[in-house]
């Protein structure tokens, strides 16, 4: 008996039934193409699926020769089917054979067909295959038929995404969605990690494709869309958004997208065709993404993320899902894949099972990278499109030694990396043996190797790494990971715990460094054109003594009866240091008056990050008990190179002569005045750049705990005196024939120094 499945709604009802039946995959696919052909009065319906080798294979057909199934193939870009796959756009032709892209496949018997309609099978804008209908007559398919074919293509996308069609072709053929990918990025934190993908802010997976009643689904869509629009309007009107500037212009465009009637109309049309509200959102989102990914205008392509975010907000509203990483459902070791993320967001994940971080956007000094490095997590950044190609639960390998990410790796690659991890474990064991050895160079020069920290979870690394102390304790991390402003008592408890756990090891606390790119969710922020140069760090603290005074008080109480070292971030003028001295003096007097025991020794230092201090070195050295070079910020300000901008973050090297000359001038002034000079930036964490620092004259440097072992191994084999002579000569030379990095590499190779 012939089924009456004319019309999109009837077809979707039939397909829902087919998807629910316990059928073999090939039988299910054959049934789907047969039903589609009947629905649109087509004599042919064929499904071509994209394989990992870039070929489109005929997986099922109604009307073409059955023996051509799993035999006929087309390259992407070849023929009408290949053209659709390459463009992600439908083709609707009344005389297909006259189209310049037409390619004749004799084994299919399709030469007798004229009318042709083909649509891409899309998932998140990615082409997984092509769905085609054909007729002998010279007809043009209606818009309703095109819409019906695009809608039913979603069903095939679901079949492909669930893996149901794997194995239907020849033994060694895999589908494009599951093909292995090897991508190259920028290593940001050393290490190798194996695990399964967790997408940060993942795509919402739609499981209910079909609607029961059109009116109910339309109402669900309208209710959810209204909630999303209201939430955006509230954000737009709130005081946290500046009244003018680029930030507001972007948000205005974002709000326009949310209220766009065309977007709404297309979703409603998909619902009337038989889709559920969430499936309609996914279909329109996928169509938009496929089209916008191929637009040459970079501005319009950047708006793609806005569309994606809006659609995901709407999907979460419809499906009642959250962004909680604990809801990902991934068991075993995992690796986070994200476009970008904040430092606090990283700490939402289970660090015991976290084996790596992959970011489309990031630089070595991004704060999430700094936190990941402190946790010993390998990080690779600047991998475009990794989020679009990855799915939750995909196997993934992060090799930050080589800057390689292997997504869905073959078994032999996994086995090779398992061996590499064992080798690294052996090397770490060698570093562990150096833990108790004094940090003294080959020619007898003692060097203080310290670690950077900011969380209680960092403190066990103090003993395990063999660090002599904590050269930089980032107090702002407590503020960044808290849901509300930490009370003075909570701060005091944390600082006391840090000092207790450190024991005899010195700890240098940096006062609150927030503002700029370190945003606290519970504090009102202001829009700034240049946040790195704006209201942040000591500037904010001096303007908001209600933040600085409780922190100073907490540090004084926590260090009662012992040594306290504090340093101030982003000082631009020595007068700022003097203001804080006055504030500390008043706090000490008040606490003493109330009978509180004070530290036995209080040292106040200054971070040298702002170039203006280079012209106040005499005054600075006289006012500060010590100076700590913050090479991350100092470098970006000296070179006018935004460390958070991936386009320029790697353009200049901290090992360049200009920057090393700046560092040497600071050291020379410290030696002249007898003021201790340390360095706590990220350049201290790699053996070659640490070599340069020692050659300049630094004798106290601070780095991530994971870097202590490799840097100490380098130090023990280094003749600092010999390196000093070579480096100082190179810095004095005006010729650029040999770069400093080449000099360091050659020196290390000639002397057998590990790096």
Buried (B, 14 or more C-beta within 10 A) or exposed (E): EEEEBEBBBBBBBBBBEBBEEEBEBBEBBBBBBBBBBBBBEBBBBBBBBBBBEBBBBBBBBBBBBEEBBBBBBBBBBBBBBBBBBBBBBBBBBBEBBEBEBBEEBEEBBBEEBBBBBBBBBBBBBBBBBBBBBBBEEEBEBEEEBBBBBBBBBBBBBBBBBEEBBBEBBEEEBBBBBBBEBEBEBBBBBBBBBBBBBBBBBBBBBBEBBBBEEBEEBBEBBBEBBEBBBEEBEEEBEEEEBBEEEEEBEEBEEBBEBBEEEEBBEBBBBBBBBBBBBBBBBBBBBBBBBBBBBEEEEEEEEEBBEBBBBBBBBBBBBBBEBEEEBEEBEBEEBBBBBBBBBBBBBBBBBEBEBBBBBBBBBBBBBBBBBBBBBBBBBBBBBBBEEBBBBBBBBBBBBBBBEEBBBBBBBEEEBEEBBEEBBEEBEEEEEEBEEBBEEEBBBBEEBEBBBBBBBBBEEBBEBBEEBBBBBBBBBBBBBBBBBBEEBBEBEBBBBBBBEBBEBBEEBBBBBBBBBBBBBBEBEEBEBEBBEEBBEBBBBBBBBBEBEEBBBBBBBBBBBBBBEBBBBBBBBBBBBBEBBEBBBEBBEEBBEEBEEEEEEBBEEBBBBBBBBBEEBBEBBEBBBEBBBBBBBBBBBBBBBBBEBBBBEBEBBBEBBBBBBEBBEBBBEBBBBBEEBEBBBBBBBBBBBBBBBBBBBBBBBBBBBBBBBBBBBBBBBBBBBBBBEBBBEBBBEBBEEEEEEEBBBEBBBEBBEEEEBEB
